[in-house]
Amino acid sequence: MDKYTPYLHELREKAITECIELFEGDSDAAERWLSQPVRGLGYQTPNDMLCSETGIERLRTLVGRLEHGIFT
């Protein structure tokens, strides 16, 4: 087992929770968004970002920007 797995799992869970919050608790809407290419992520899906610490950081940064009305 990779020693970073629990850490990445925790980061993934935090990012997914933030995505759901972005959609005001609508987990269905968040799931649809997570599975579609997003301009602010170089047209990759948010789900693609959940595979690495760097990707998760990019996703969380984008979600934070969107929450504050900063469109990318």
Phi, psi and omega in degrees: 000136179292134183293343181268354184305311179298322179296312179296322178300316179297317178296318178300312181300319179296316180296317180296319177299317179295323177295317178296320177297324178302326179262027174052041175087359180277094185292331177294315178296319179297318179297319177298316180296319180298335185259004181247146177302140183237129181305316183293353177244026180067033180063025169265161178278150174303324177301324177299329183287341185283006184268348183213160178299318180296317179296318179297319178298317178299316180297313181296323177296315179298314180301316178299319179295317180295321178298330182261010176076020179262098183278140181243000000 
